[in-house]
């Protein structure tokens, strides 16, 4: 079971990383080609959000750092 968990987490982290790289490349390419600023900004925002998701998955699934919601619940208890 633990092996399966790690495999699934690793695959998900890889997909998030690949999606980030694509969004980052697309933002740079569109900006360099003089594309619309709102498109570049949207891709940059998605890149940041994917990075945050990657970090959150690492923290919660691998390092067992409680999420902000869990920390608030613990503090209220």
C-alpha positions, -999 to +999 in steps of 0.1 A: +000+000+000+028+025+009+045+017-024+014+024-043+009+057-024+044+068-032+040+059-069+008+078-072+022+109-054+053+108-076+032+106-107+010+135-096+041+156-087+056+149-121+024+159-139+022+191-119+059+199-127+054+192-164+023+214-165+042+242-147+070+240-173+045+241-201+028+272-187+061+289-180+073+282-216+041+293-231+041+326-211+076+333-222+069+325-259+038+345-260+054+375-243+084+373-267+061+372-297+043+403-284+012+385-274-016+399-253-006+408-218-037+392-202-028+358-217+008+360-205-005+371-170-030+342-169-003+317-178+021+331-152-007+329-126-014+293-135+024+286-132+024+301-096-008+281-087+007+249-100+038+255-080+017+261-049-002+229-055+031+210-059+044+224-026+011+217-008+011+180-020+048+176-009+041+192+025+009+173+032+016+139+016+053+135+021+064+157+049+031+155+068+029+192+074-008+200+083-027+223+060-037+257+072-072+244+077-059+215+098-037+239+119-067+261+126-088+232+136-060+220+159-057+255+175-094+256+181-095+223+199 
